[in-house]
Amino acid sequence: MFPYQEASWSVVDGAMFIGWGTSLPGWATAISAIICAVVLVIGHMSEAEKAKKFD
């Protein structure tokens, strides 16, 4: 059943975050940080390899 009287987005008056009060925000932040770190490390290794060609 839809949580409101009518099945329309016009009755939604604010943001709904279903993970509030759980560990979801912490996990999402940790996963995002790990992904960013991996991308930075891979990018650094790739650019360092390209730069060695000019030394």
Buried (B, 14 or more C-beta within 10 A) or exposed (E): EEEEEEEEEEEEEEEEEEEEEEEEEEEEEEEEEEEEEEEEEEEEEEEEEEEEEEE
